[in-house]
């Protein structure tokens, strides 16, 4: 395949698969205060991001296959768990992606507050179908657009940090004291939100066959992206909370409001536009990865066969892309904000399978050729996997505690977690009977 993604393009895809910039951190500040927020930004990369990235880096370097995480789990743990990996990942993407056209219009309303609901829905449809069209054209135009979006967002926040330094008092004592009256409920919610801003490092592995020399450059792109995200998270929050100390009332779009309070309305506009580009970037990036997994599952006959079709000239899964675009055109009419807890839970379950798949694949292929391997042999691998498993169990427990326990929520979580089991056995029975749908 021509026009494969290079290192710079891949960094942009991973950046938007995980972050898209400091947008979304405002609610963490409102929940736990600036000091705890800054601590979480520094601690989570050490206890979660680096271990997760090391697992994904070894798997992608050793097994650079299209379908990424879905294929790794299937190869390591078998077809059933491979299907469950795909099931949880697709549901996670379904929930996650539905938020971004809505978030796009919320940033748009900062600039045009008079827009009505019908106009906003038209904008959401425009976002969905323009991203679908770009995805049909392939990974390279997506990569170019994401690279431009990334530089615009990072430039805007560099200006925010640079200008903000001249408006800071550099008296950080109030920030240190901001966690004194922190209650457990707010902390658990803030931790869940912070964790949500550090997940997604495996998403772009689904397009490894569309990357140039994926075994050599994918792990490099992962490790390059980590400090970029942490730097902009930390200093944007440090500067922002030093200027606007009404932390309990921080809200969506706060960075734009802080820029306006510094008498820099143009910067406020740039940050609002950056928020919209963040939504476009994440939507494009996750649509790219989720439709490739969808196509791969269809190729394995665990979904209807027409989803496996690729465009004759562009070689992209155009049927899957159009199907997802249609689904999101409906889903944006619903309120998905309360589903963020389910979003994180599904991702955690999928990541747990990837960690276990690494162990299984190491045992099966002890001498597999690779460009990256978790150091210190088996001890290093088990140590890193243990950290990831402990964090997954801890954060999953926190999210379950935060769930609104009701009959409908129990029904929904049961479907999300266990609904793939009957679906798997239905398609398996068709495969056993050699029936193609």
Buried (B, 14 or more C-beta within 10 A) or exposed (E): EEBBBBBBBBBBBBBBBBBBBBBBBBBBBBBBBBBBBBEBBEEBBEBBBBBBBBBBBBBBBBBBBBBBBBBBBBBBBEBBBBBBBBBBBBBBBBBBBBBBBBBBBBBBBBBEEEBEEEEBBEBBBEBBBBBBBBBBBBBBBBBBBBBEBBEBBBEBBBBBBEBBBEBBEEEBEBBEEBBEEBEEEBBBBBBBBBBBBBBBBBBBBBBBBBBBEBBBBBBBBBEBBBEBBBBBBBBBBBBBBBBBEEBEEBEBBBBBBBBBEBEBEEBBBBBBBBBBBBBBBBBBBBBBBBBBBBBBBBBBBBBEEEBBBBBEEBBBBBBBBBBBBEBBBEBBEEEBEEBBBBBBBBBBBBBBBBBBBBBBBBEEBEEEEBBBBBEEEEEEBBEBBEBBBEBBEBBBEBBEEBBEEEEEBEEBBEEBBEBBEEBBEEBBEBBEEEEEE
